[in-house]
Amino acid sequence: TEPRYTCNVYVQDRNDAYTVMRDFAAIFRGMTYWGGDQIVALADMPRDVDYAYTRANVIDGRFTYSSSTTKTRYTTALVSWSDPGNAYADAMEPVFEQPLVARYGFNQLEMTAIGCTRQSEANRKGRWGILTNNKDRVVSFDVGLDGNIPQPGYIIAVADELLSGKVLGGRISAVNGRVIKLD
């Protein structure tokens, strides 16, 4: 087995510190943002849900769903990586997701795997780019003053009973002995 990510990079040019941090975070599928007076780096890795939203804590109880058009769904990727077998010259790794090509046609994503010196890692990065692009459902909603607005990178859960068919949460509107009524 091999490590999930490696960073084999030699910084040769002067660049803005935030840009370099952002590029380094991209190596491990992370993100950076300005949080107050500091740069915050987050890794894309499993973690618990930070906050759950239900129809009870959303204005008008309305979630709006959207996604991209099928024309913008990537089905293949061409990943540039540094090949140590060729004096670290750029090499290209083609990645195909055959079921997506059959469904949406040929639409190529081109990406650079910064610090990547393994063909297998470049292949995984390309596959990740294709598959995450195709999992693009976006939910929009508004919260009131009592709503929690999570920081970038936090995990939220959306419990929309109109989508799931089940009431999975709410606010307590009345209590009678051992019976709790949700709004």
QUIJOJO-V619973 format. One record per backbone hydrogen bond with DSSP energy under -0.5 kcal/mol. NH is the residue of the N-H (numbers start at 1). CO is the residue of the C=O. E is the energy in kcal/mol with one decimal. If there is no record, write none. Layout:
# QUIJOJO-V619973
NH & CO & E
NH & CO & E
This chain:
# QUIJOJO-V619973
8 & 115 & -2.5
9 & 7 & -0.6
12 & 10 & -0.6
20 & 16 & -2.1
21 & 17 & -2.5
22 & 18 & -2.5
23 & 19 & -2.4
24 & 20 & -2.5
25 & 21 & -2.4
26 & 22 & -1.6
27 & 23 & -0.7
27 & 24 & -0.9
28 & 24 & -0.7
28 & 25 & -0.7
29 & 26 & -1.3
30 & 25 & -3.5
31 & 42 & -2.2
33 & 40 & -1.8
35 & 33 & -0.6
35 & 38 & -3.0
36 & 34 & -0.6
37 & 35 & -0.7
38 & 35 & -0.8
40 & 33 & -3.1
42 & 31 & -2.8
44 & 28 & -0.7
45 & 43 & -1.3
50 & 155 & -2.9
51 & 155 & -1.2
53 & 157 & -3.2
55 & 159 & -0.7
57 & 54 & -1.0
58 & 55 & -0.9
59 & 142 & -2.8
61 & 58 & -2.4
62 & 59 & -1.4
63 & 61 & -0.5
64 & 140 & -2.6
66 & 138 & -2.2
72 & 69 & -1.4
73 & 70 & -1.0
74 & 72 & -0.6
75 & 107 & -2.7
76 & 107 & -1.6
77 & 95 & -2.6
78 & 109 & -2.8
79 & 77 & -0.5
79 & 93 & -2.5
80 & 111 & -2.7
81 & 91 & -2.4
82 & 116 & -2.4
83 & 81 & -0.6
83 & 89 & -2.5
84 & 82 & -0.7
86 & 83 & -1.6
87 & 84 & -0.9
88 & 83 & -1.9
89 & 83 & -0.7
89 & 86 & -1.6
91 & 81 & -3.2
93 & 79 & -2.7
94 & 92 & -0.6
95 & 77 & -2.8
97 & 75 & -1.9
98 & 96 & -0.6
100 & 97 & -0.8
101 & 97 & -2.2
102 & 98 & -2.5
103 & 99 & -1.5
104 & 100 & -3.4
105 & 100 & -0.5
105 & 101 & -1.9
107 & 105 & -0.6
109 & 76 & -2.3
111 & 78 & -2.0
111 & 109 & -0.5
113 & 80 & -3.0
113 & 111 & -0.5
114 & 112 & -1.1
116 & 113 & -1.7
117 & 115 & -0.5
122 & 118 & -2.1
123 & 119 & -2.3
124 & 120 & -2.0
125 & 121 & -2.4
126 & 122 & -2.2
127 & 123 & -2.4
128 & 124 & -2.6
129 & 125 & -2.3
130 & 126 & -2.1
131 & 127 & -2.7
132 & 128 & -2.7
133 & 129 & -1.4
134 & 130 & -1.2
135 & 131 & -0.5
135 & 132 & -0.7
136 & 134 & -0.6
138 & 66 & -3.3
140 & 64 & -2.8
147 & 144 & -1.6
149 & 147 & -0.5
150 & 148 & -0.7
154 & 151 & -1.9
157 & 51 & -2.2
159 & 53 & -3.2
159 & 157 & -0.6
160 & 158 & -0.9
161 & 159 & -0.8
163 & 160 & -1.1
164 & 160 & -2.7
165 & 161 & -2.0
168 & 166 & -0.8
173 & 181 & -3.2
174 & 181 & -1.4
176 & 179 & -2.7
178 & 176 & -0.6
179 & 176 & -1.9
180 & 178 & -0.5
181 & 174 & -3.0
182 & 180 & -0.5
183 & 171 & -2.4
